[in-house]
Amino acid sequence: MVRIVILTGSELRHRFVRKALAASSGIDVARSYCESLTNSLVDMVDKKPIEESEFQRAHLEARARSEEDFFASFDRLVPDRSHPVEIERGRINDDACADEVEALAPDLVVAYGCSLIKGRLLQSFARRFLNVHLGLSPYYRGSGTNFWPLVNREPEFVGATFMHIDPGVDTGEIVHQMRARVLPGDSPHQIGNRLIADMVQVYAAVICNFNRLGRMPQPPVPADERVYRSRDLTEAATQKLYDNFASSLVATYLAEREIRAKAAPIVENPAVVQWLKRS
């Protein structure tokens, strides 16, 4: 049994992930720290004038409805064994929280959708601190890393990266990656939420096989590596996303999927792949 502490957010997709990990065989969740929506993307868009954020608001509303479709039944029916505690966004780096996490003595600390971790926790749990970054590093880093590949008509870069946390932004050593499953007729939110639903089983495999992961060859940093921030999310970018889907983005990608995947190699850890095949 692997004892973990989870650092995450407080939206429905975050509840799904922490509850699913806590329900996974071989994992014992000592506590989950769930950050508030303060300074989140939803909070940021809510503060914009309505006339300057029409597409962004519609995008976030559609995301929330899709999350309900994918995760609400699970959230209602599955017992919560993740021992959640709500905290203000960013407080996870306070000494008081670090004291609590250290006292819980987890084998691993695992993160999904929380603030940038810095300072003491990084030192206390060096090489025992995992993060899942929704995006494929090092191709896309920062914020919205599964949003921008779709804006740029590059669905092959939509996926998830499991990595050791370091002080940088999505720069830690990669232990495993997965590409999103894309199906005919998908919307951006169906692609994203299906990825999260698939990702949690893979995260459980990474956690349960932590001592067998070894070091994987790291993908070279591309010359055109892209780093985005929350402020880069604009009305124009959001409109372009939906224009792309209206102009056969998914069908074009599916016709070229194998060629595109070869041009965007990912890290696949044998220990994780074998575990998933046996599951």
C-alpha positions as CSV (number, residue, x, y, z in Angstrom):
1,M,0.0,0.0,0.0
2,V,1.4,3.4,-1.0
3,R,0.5,6.2,1.4
4,I,0.0,9.6,-0.4
5,V,-0.9,13.2,0.2
6,I,-2.8,14.9,-2.7
7,L,-2.5,18.5,-3.6
8,T,-5.2,19.6,-6.0
9,G,-8.0,22.1,-6.8
10,S,-11.6,22.2,-5.8
11,E,-13.6,21.9,-9.1
12,L,-15.5,18.8,-10.1
13,R,-12.6,17.3,-12.2
14,H,-10.3,17.7,-9.2
15,R,-12.8,15.9,-6.9
16,F,-13.0,13.1,-9.4
17,V,-9.3,12.6,-9.5
18,R,-8.7,12.7,-5.8
19,K,-11.7,10.4,-5.1
20,A,-10.7,8.0,-7.8
21,L,-7.1,7.8,-6.6
22,A,-8.4,7.1,-3.1
23,A,-10.6,4.3,-4.4
24,S,-7.7,2.7,-6.3
25,S,-6.3,-0.6,-5.1
26,G,-2.9,-0.2,-3.5
27,I,-3.3,3.5,-2.6
28,D,-4.0,5.0,0.8
29,V,-4.7,8.8,0.8
30,A,-3.7,10.4,4.1
31,R,-5.1,13.8,3.2
32,S,-6.1,15.9,0.2
33,Y,-5.4,19.6,0.2
34,C,-8.0,21.3,-2.1
35,E,-7.3,24.9,-3.2
36,S,-10.1,27.4,-3.6
37,L,-11.0,29.1,-6.9
38,T,-9.3,32.4,-5.9
39,N,-7.0,33.5,-8.8
40,S,-8.0,30.5,-10.9
41,L,-9.0,30.8,-14.6
42,V,-12.7,30.9,-13.7
43,D,-12.0,33.7,-11.2
44,M,-9.9,35.6,-13.7
45,V,-12.6,35.5,-16.4
46,D,-15.4,36.4,-13.9
47,K,-13.5,39.6,-13.1
48,K,-13.4,40.7,-16.8
49,P,-16.1,42.9,-18.3
50,I,-18.8,40.8,-19.9
51,E,-18.4,42.5,-23.2
52,E,-14.7,41.5,-23.3
53,S,-15.2,37.9,-22.3
54,E,-18.2,36.5,-24.1
55,F,-16.4,33.6,-25.8
56,Q,-14.3,32.8,-22.7
57,R,-17.4,32.7,-20.5
58,A,-19.2,30.4,-22.9
59,H,-16.1,28.2,-23.1
60,L,-15.9,27.8,-19.3
61,E,-19.7,27.2,-19.1
62,A,-19.4,24.5,-21.7
63,R,-16.4,23.0,-19.9
64,A,-18.5,22.8,-16.6
65,R,-21.4,21.1,-18.4
66,S,-19.0,18.6,-19.9
67,E,-17.5,17.9,-16.5
68,E,-21.0,17.2,-15.2
69,D,-21.5,14.7,-18.0
70,F,-18.2,12.9,-17.4
71,F,-17.8,13.0,-13.6
72,A,-20.9,14.0,-11.7
73,S,-22.4,10.5,-11.3
74,F,-19.0,9.2,-10.0
75,D,-18.8,12.1,-7.6
76,R,-22.3,11.4,-6.2
77,L,-22.0,7.6,-5.9
78,V,-18.4,6.9,-4.9
79,P,-17.5,7.3,-1.2
80,D,-14.8,10.0,-0.5
81,R,-11.8,8.3,1.1
82,S,-9.5,11.2,0.2
83,H,-9.8,13.1,3.5
84,P,-10.2,16.5,1.8
85,V,-9.2,19.8,3.5
86,E,-10.0,23.1,1.8
87,I,-7.3,25.8,1.7
88,E,-6.8,29.2,0.0
89,R,-5.0,29.0,-3.3
90,G,-1.2,29.4,-2.8
91,R,-1.4,28.5,1.0
92,I,0.1,25.1,0.2
93,N,3.5,26.7,0.3
94,D,3.0,28.0,3.9
95,D,5.2,26.5,6.6
96,A,2.0,25.5,8.5
97,C,0.9,23.3,5.6
98,A,4.4,21.9,5.1
99,D,4.4,21.0,8.8
100,E,1.1,19.1,8.4
101,V,2.2,17.2,5.3
102,E,5.5,16.2,6.9
103,A,3.7,15.0,10.0
104,L,1.5,12.8,7.8
105,A,4.7,11.0,6.7
106,P,3.4,10.0,3.2
107,D,5.5,7.8,0.9
108,L,4.7,10.2,-1.9
109,V,3.1,13.7,-2.4
110,V,1.1,13.8,-5.7
111,A,-0.2,17.0,-7.3
112,Y,-2.9,17.7,-9.9
113,G,-4.1,21.2,-10.7
114,C,-2.7,23.0,-7.7
115,S,-0.5,26.2,-7.4
116,L,3.1,26.2,-8.4
117,I,4.9,24.4,-5.6
118,K,8.1,26.0,-4.2
119,G,10.4,26.0,-1.2
120,R,10.2,23.6,1.7
121,L,7.9,20.9,0.3
122,L,10.2,20.5,-2.7
123,Q,13.1,19.9,-0.4
124,S,11.3,17.6,2.1
125,F,9.9,15.3,-0.6
126,A,12.7,15.5,-3.2
127,R,12.3,12.6,-5.7
128,R,9.1,11.7,-3.8
129,F,6.9,14.4,-5.3
130,L,4.9,13.7,-8.4
131,N,2.8,15.9,-10.6
132,V,0.5,15.3,-13.5
133,H,0.7,18.1,-16.0
134,L,-2.2,18.2,-18.5
135,G,-0.2,18.8,-21.6
136,L,2.8,17.2,-23.3
137,S,6.1,18.7,-22.0
138,P,8.4,20.0,-23.2
139,Y,6.4,20.9,-26.3
140,Y,3.9,23.0,-24.4
141,R,4.4,24.4,-20.8
142,G,2.7,26.8,-18.5
143,S,-1.1,27.4,-18.5
144,G,-3.8,25.9,-20.8
145,T,-1.4,23.4,-22.3
146,N,-4.2,21.3,-23.7
147,F,-6.0,24.4,-24.9
148,W,-3.3,26.0,-27.0
149,P,-2.5,22.9,-29.1
150,L,-6.1,22.9,-30.3
151,V,-5.9,26.7,-31.0
152,N,-2.7,25.9,-33.0
153,R,-4.3,23.0,-34.8
154,E,-2.0,20.5,-33.2
155,P,-4.1,17.9,-31.3
156,E,-1.1,15.5,-31.3
157,F,0.2,17.6,-28.4
158,V,-2.9,17.1,-26.2
159,G,-2.1,14.7,-23.4
160,A,-0.8,14.3,-19.9
161,T,2.8,14.3,-18.5
162,F,3.7,12.6,-15.2
163,M,6.8,14.1,-13.8
164,H,8.9,14.7,-10.7
165,I,8.3,18.3,-9.5
166,D,11.1,20.7,-9.5
167,P,11.2,24.6,-9.0
168,G,10.5,25.3,-12.7
169,V,7.2,25.5,-14.7
170,D,6.6,22.0,-16.0
171,T,10.3,21.3,-16.2
172,G,10.7,18.3,-13.9
173,E,12.0,14.9,-15.0
174,I,9.3,13.1,-17.0
175,V,8.5,9.5,-15.9
176,H,5.6,8.8,-18.3
177,Q,3.3,10.4,-20.8
178,M,0.0,9.7,-22.5
179,R,-1.7,11.2,-25.6
180,A,-5.4,12.1,-25.5
181,R,-7.9,9.8,-27.2
182,V,-9.6,11.8,-29.9
183,L,-12.9,10.5,-31.5
184,P,-14.9,11.6,-34.5
185,G,-17.2,14.5,-33.7
186,D,-15.4,15.4,-30.4
187,S,-15.7,18.9,-28.9
188,P,-12.6,20.3,-27.1
189,H,-14.2,19.5,-23.7
190,Q,-14.9,15.9,-24.7
191,I,-11.3,15.5,-25.6
192,G,-10.1,17.1,-22.4
193,N,-12.5,15.3,-20.0
194,R,-11.9,11.9,-21.6
195,L,-8.2,12.5,-21.1
196,I,-8.8,13.2,-17.4
197,A,-11.0,10.1,-17.1
198,D,-8.2,8.0,-18.7
199,M,-5.4,9.8,-16.8
200,V,-6.5,8.8,-13.3
201,Q,-6.0,5.1,-14.0
202,V,-2.5,5.9,-15.4
203,Y,-1.7,8.1,-12.4
204,A,-2.6,5.2,-10.1
205,A,-0.3,3.0,-12.1
206,V,2.5,5.5,-11.8
207,I,2.0,5.8,-8.0
208,C,1.8,2.0,-7.4
209,N,4.9,1.4,-9.5
210,F,6.9,4.4,-8.2
211,N,9.9,2.3,-7.0
212,R,10.1,0.5,-10.4
213,L,9.9,3.5,-12.7
214,G,13.6,4.1,-13.2
215,R,14.9,7.0,-15.2
216,M,13.6,7.5,-18.7
217,P,15.4,9.2,-21.6
218,Q,14.0,12.7,-21.7
219,P,12.7,14.3,-24.9
220,P,14.8,17.1,-26.3
221,V,13.5,20.6,-25.8
222,P,12.2,21.7,-29.2
223,A,13.4,24.9,-30.8
224,D,9.8,26.1,-30.9
225,E,8.9,25.2,-27.4
226,R,5.8,27.2,-26.3
227,V,5.2,28.6,-22.8
228,Y,1.8,30.2,-22.1
229,R,0.4,32.1,-19.1
230,S,-3.2,32.6,-18.0
231,R,-3.1,36.2,-19.3
232,D,-2.6,34.8,-22.8
233,L,-6.2,33.5,-22.8
234,T,-8.0,36.1,-24.9
235,E,-11.3,36.4,-26.7
236,A,-9.6,36.0,-30.1
237,A,-7.8,32.8,-29.0
238,T,-11.0,31.3,-27.7
239,Q,-12.9,32.1,-30.8
240,K,-10.1,30.6,-32.9
241,L,-10.4,27.3,-30.9
242,Y,-14.1,27.0,-31.9
243,D,-13.4,28.1,-35.5
244,N,-10.9,25.2,-35.7
245,F,-13.4,22.6,-34.6
246,A,-15.9,24.0,-37.1
247,S,-13.4,23.7,-39.9
248,S,-12.7,19.9,-39.5
249,L,-9.8,20.0,-37.0
250,V,-10.7,16.6,-35.6
251,A,-11.3,14.9,-38.9
252,T,-8.0,16.2,-40.3
253,Y,-6.1,15.1,-37.2
254,L,-7.6,11.6,-37.3
255,A,-6.6,11.2,-40.9
256,E,-3.0,12.1,-40.1
257,R,-2.8,10.8,-36.5
258,E,0.0,8.2,-37.0
259,I,2.2,10.6,-38.9
260,R,1.7,13.4,-36.4
261,A,2.4,11.1,-33.4
262,K,5.8,10.1,-34.9
263,A,6.7,13.7,-35.2
264,A,5.8,14.3,-31.5
265,P,7.4,11.4,-29.6
266,I,6.4,10.9,-25.9
267,V,7.9,9.1,-22.9
268,E,6.3,5.7,-22.2
269,N,7.5,4.0,-19.1
270,P,7.7,0.2,-19.4
271,A,6.7,-0.4,-15.8
272,V,3.5,1.7,-16.2
273,V,2.7,0.2,-19.6
274,Q,3.0,-3.4,-18.3
275,W,0.9,-2.7,-15.2
276,L,-1.9,-1.2,-17.3
277,K,-1.9,-4.2,-19.6
278,R,-2.3,-6.5,-16.6
279,S,-5.1,-4.3,-15.1
